[in-house]
Amino acid sequence: MEIGLIVAMVVLAIFVGYVLSSFILLRFPQLLHKRKKLAFHPKHISHRGGAAEHLENTMTAFRHAVSLGTQMLELDCHLTKDCQVVVSHDITLKRTCGEDVAIADTDYDQLPELKPCLGLDFNSYHQVTGDDRRIPLLKDVFEEFPSMPINVDLKVDNDRLRTEVNQLVQEYNREHLTAWGNTSATVVEKLYKTNPTIPLIFSKRRVAVLILLFYSGLLPFVPIKESLLEVLMPCIILDKRNFKRELSKVQTVFFKVMDILLMRPSLIRHLEKRGIQTYLWVLNSEEEFERAFKIGATGVMTDFPTMLKDFLDRTQPGWR
């Protein structure tokens, strides 16, 4: 009995020590971790250049967003058959160009023009017709906006694409102004190995790991190689104004739970103290903007850069 009591007391002491250590380090992570220092801290991020105001992923869209004062451009990349890095979201061009051809199977000079008006992913908004319907090269964007932070989503697992993007980043001296990522943990790990100096975005699997670490109390003890938590705000899927497709009961419960688990100010504050920024997407209403900044998000990614600019001008004067 005496031995059992001693064991119980030791276990209790260890548990209490763990809880106290986790509590302290959650609030003061700098005691254990060196704070990441990024060259950018954007509040205003233009999704595909502002895909509800101009044709997505085009120079016209990027120029428009920059003219409004956006602090980061988000774009997507693929590799053509002749190994040119192009700015485009889909694997094939059926949605954007009306021709069912794969970018990877087509030389850059043979790519068709974009349709004058495109539907968006999560809602029924449509872009204003753009004059610039040519699919741009990533190097075109780097050349025209040398000091603009750019968020690059590499859409496929392709060694040559990773190599080409990395070479362009280095050629234009943009390692401090470029973030890159992919939803796949495998791809993100390859990106990190390719160039660990480029700020890294969490993959889906790593977001799940982050949640488990946070709610188990282990997060304050664990080093994190990623610099950007870029996640969908789950509640936008539940809003039928944004997402027209019917959700099953299981899907509805899943997104409600994810909203509760992810949209935690204490989690975002802890990450911010470690120099890890949180970007929420794709937010297209002032109600969504307000909630994102209220819970502590570093920045908001939107299809409506003008709307976000007006919101920030009104609620956060001097944000630029």
C-alpha positions in Angstrom: 0.0 0.0 0.0 2.8 2.4 0.9 4.6 1.7 -2.4 1.3 2.2 -4.3 0.8 5.6 -2.6 4.4 6.7 -3.4 3.8 5.7 -7.1 0.6 7.6 -7.2 2.2 10.7 -5.7 5.1 10.5 -8.2 2.6 10.2 -11.1 0.6 13.1 -9.7 3.7 15.3 -9.3 4.8 14.5 -12.9 1.3 15.3 -14.2 1.1 18.6 -12.3 4.6 19.5 -13.5 3.6 18.7 -17.1 0.4 20.8 -16.9 2.2 23.8 -15.3 5.0 23.6 -17.8 2.6 23.4 -20.7 0.6 26.3 -19.4 3.6 28.5 -18.9 5.2 27.7 -22.2 2.0 28.1 -24.1 2.1 31.8 -23.0 5.8 32.2 -23.1 7.1 30.0 -25.9 10.2 32.1 -26.3 11.5 30.4 -23.1 12.0 27.3 -25.2 11.8 28.3 -28.9 13.6 31.0 -30.9 11.0 33.3 -32.5 10.8 33.1 -36.3 11.5 36.4 -38.1 9.7 36.9 -41.4 10.2 39.9 -43.7 6.4 40.3 -44.1 3.3 40.5 -41.8 0.4 41.0 -44.2 -3.2 41.8 -43.1 -4.4 42.1 -46.7 -3.8 39.1 -49.0 -5.3 38.8 -52.5 -6.4 35.3 -53.4 -5.3 34.6 -56.9 -4.8 38.3 -57.2 -8.4 39.0 -56.2 -10.4 36.5 -58.2 -13.8 38.2 -57.9 -12.6 41.6 -59.3 -10.4 40.5 -62.2 -9.6 37.2 -64.0 -7.8 35.0 -61.5 -4.0 34.6 -61.6 -3.5 37.2 -64.2 -1.2 40.2 -64.3 -4.2 42.5 -64.5 -5.5 41.0 -61.2 -2.1 41.3 -59.6 -1.7 44.9 -60.7 -5.1 45.8 -59.5 -4.5 44.3 -56.0 -1.1 46.0 -55.7 -2.7 49.3 -56.7 -5.1 48.9 -53.7 -2.2 48.3 -51.3 -2.4 44.6 -50.9 0.4 43.3 -48.8 0.7 39.8 -50.3 -0.3 38.1 -53.6 -1.4 34.5 -53.5 -1.1 32.5 -56.6 -0.9 28.9 -58.0 1.8 27.2 -60.1 2.1 24.4 -62.6 4.8 23.3 -65.0 4.3 23.2 -68.8 5.6 20.5 -71.1 8.5 22.7 -72.0 9.3 23.3 -68.3 7.9 26.8 -67.9 6.4 27.7 -64.5 3.0 29.2 -65.2 0.6 30.8 -62.8 -2.6 28.7 -63.0 -4.8 26.9 -60.5 -6.2 23.8 -62.3 -4.4 20.8 -63.7 -6.4 21.1 -66.9 -7.7 24.3 -68.6 -11.3 23.2 -69.1 -12.7 25.6 -66.4 -10.4 28.5 -67.1 -10.0 28.3 -70.9 -12.8 26.1 -72.1 -10.3 23.5 -73.5 -9.8 20.2 -71.8 -6.0 20.1 -72.1 -3.5 19.4 -69.3 -0.9 22.1 -68.6 1.8 19.5 -68.1 1.1 18.1 -71.6 1.2 21.5 -73.4 4.1 23.9 -74.4 3.7 27.4 -73.0 3.3 29.0 -76.4 0.4 26.6 -77.1 -1.7 27.4 -74.0 -5.1 28.8 -74.9 -6.3 32.2 -73.5 -8.5 32.4 -70.4 -12.2 32.7 -70.8 -13.4 36.3 -70.3 -15.4 35.4 -67.2 -14.8 32.6 -64.7 -16.8 31.1 -61.8 -15.2 30.9 -58.4 -14.6 27.8 -56.2 -16.8 28.4 -53.1 -19.5 30.8 -54.3 -21.4 32.1 -57.2 -19.5 35.3 -57.8 -18.0 36.0 -61.2 -15.0 38.1 -62.1 -15.1 41.2 -64.1 -14.0 40.6 -67.7 -10.2 41.2 -67.9 -8.2 42.5 -70.8 -5.2 40.3 -69.9 -6.3 36.8 -70.7 -2.8 35.3 -71.2 -1.6 32.8 -68.6 1.4 34.5 -67.0 4.8 33.0 -66.1 5.9 33.1 -62.5 9.0 35.0 -63.5 6.8 37.7 -65.0 5.2 38.2 -61.6 8.6 38.2 -59.8 10.0 40.8 -62.3 7.0 43.2 -62.0 6.6 43.0 -58.3 10.2 42.6 -56.9 9.3 43.8 -53.4 5.9 42.2 -53.0 5.5 39.1 -50.7 4.2 36.3 -52.8 2.5 33.2 -51.6 3.1 30.3 -54.0 0.9 27.2 -54.0 2.6 24.4 -56.0 -0.4 22.4 -57.2 1.3 19.1 -58.0 4.0 16.8 -56.7 6.6 17.4 -59.4 10.4 17.4 -58.7 11.1 19.6 -61.7 8.4 22.1 -60.7 9.9 22.4 -57.2 13.4 22.9 -58.7 12.3 25.5 -61.2 10.3 27.5 -58.6 13.3 27.4 -56.2 15.6 28.6 -58.9 13.4 31.5 -59.8 13.1 32.4 -56.1 16.9 32.5 -55.8 17.4 34.2 -59.2 15.2 37.1 -58.1 16.5 37.1 -54.6 13.1 36.4 -53.1 13.8 33.8 -50.5 12.7 36.3 -47.7 9.7 37.5 -49.7 8.2 34.1 -50.9 6.2 31.5 -49.0 5.4 28.1 -50.6 3.3 25.1 -49.8 0.9 22.4 -50.8 -1.9 20.5 -49.1 0.2 17.3 -49.2 2.6 16.7 -46.3 4.8 14.7 -48.6 5.1 17.6 -51.0 5.7 20.1 -48.2 8.5 18.0 -46.8 10.1 17.9 -50.2 9.8 21.7 -50.4 11.5 22.0 -47.0 14.4 19.8 -48.1 14.7 21.7 -51.4 15.2 25.1 -49.7 14.6 25.3 -45.9 15.1 29.1 -46.0 11.8 29.8 -47.8 8.9 30.2 -45.3 6.8 27.0 -45.3 3.0 26.6 -45.2 1.4 23.9 -43.1 0.0 20.9 -45.0 -3.4 19.4 -44.2 -1.8 16.5 -42.2 0.4 19.0 -40.3 -2.7 21.1 -39.4 -4.2 17.9 -37.9 -1.0 17.3 -36.0 -1.0 20.9 -34.8 -4.5 20.5 -33.4 -3.6 17.2 -31.6 -0.5 18.8 -30.1 -2.4 21.9 -28.9 -5.2 20.0 -27.2 -2.9 17.5 -25.6 -0.7 20.3 -24.2 2.3 19.1 -26.1 2.5 22.0 -28.6 4.6 24.3 -26.4 7.3 21.6 -26.3 7.5 20.7 -30.0 9.6 22.6 -32.6 7.8 23.7 -35.7 9.5 24.1 -39.1 6.5 25.8 -40.8 6.1 29.5 -40.7 2.6 30.0 -42.0 -0.7 28.5 -40.8 -2.8 29.1 -43.9 -6.2 27.5 -43.3 -9.8 27.6 -44.5 -12.1 29.3 -42.0 -14.5 26.3 -41.7 -17.6 28.3 -41.0 -17.6 29.7 -44.6 -18.4 26.2 -45.8 -21.5 26.2 -43.6 -22.7 29.4 -45.0 -25.0 28.7 -48.0 -24.3 32.1 -49.4 -20.7 30.9 -50.0 -21.1 27.2 -50.5 -24.0 26.2 -52.7 -23.6 22.4 -52.5 -25.7 20.5 -49.8 -23.6 19.1 -47.0 -24.4 15.7 -45.4 -25.0 15.6 -41.6 -21.5 14.1 -41.1 -19.9 16.9 -43.2 -21.9 19.6 -41.3 -20.8 18.2 -38.0 -17.2 17.9 -39.2 -16.9 21.5 -40.3 -18.6 22.7 -37.1 -16.1 20.8 -35.0 -13.2 22.0 -37.1 -14.4 25.6 -36.6 -14.4 25.2 -32.9 -11.0 23.4 -32.8 -9.1 25.7 -35.2 -10.5 29.1 -34.6 -9.0 29.4 -31.1 -7.4 32.8 -30.1 -5.1 31.0 -27.7 -3.7 28.8 -30.4 -3.2 31.7 -32.8 -1.6 33.8 -30.1 0.8 31.1 -29.2 1.8 30.7 -32.8 2.2 34.4 -33.3 4.5 34.5 -30.2 6.7 31.9 -32.0 6.7 34.0 -35.2 4.2 31.7 -37.0 1.6 33.7 -38.9 -2.0 32.7 -39.4 -3.8 33.4 -42.7 -7.6 32.6 -43.0 -9.2 32.1 -46.4 -11.2 32.6 -48.5 -13.1 35.4 -46.7 -15.4 37.5 -48.9 -17.6 39.5 -46.5 -17.0 42.1 -43.8 -18.6 39.7 -41.2 -15.9 37.1 -42.0 -13.1 39.8 -42.0 -14.3 41.0 -38.6 -14.3 37.5 -37.1 -10.9 36.6 -38.5 -9.1 39.7 -37.0 -11.1 39.3 -33.7 -9.7 35.9 -33.1 -6.2 37.1 -33.9 -5.4 36.1 -37.5 -2.4 37.8 -39.0 -4.0 38.3 -42.3 -7.1 37.6 -44.4 -7.1 36.1 -47.9 -9.9 37.4 -50.1 -11.3 37.3 -53.6 -12.5 40.9 -53.0 -9.4 43.1 -52.4 -11.3 46.3 -52.7 -13.8 45.2 -50.0 -11.0 44.2 -47.6 -9.1 47.4 -48.2 -12.3 49.5 -47.4 -12.8 47.4 -44.3 -9.3 47.8 -43.0 -9.3 51.6 -43.8 -12.4 51.9 -41.7 -11.5 49.6 -38.8 -7.7 49.6 -38.7 -6.5 53.1 -39.9 -2.8 53.0 -40.7 -2.8 49.3 -41.5 -0.5 49.8 -44.5 
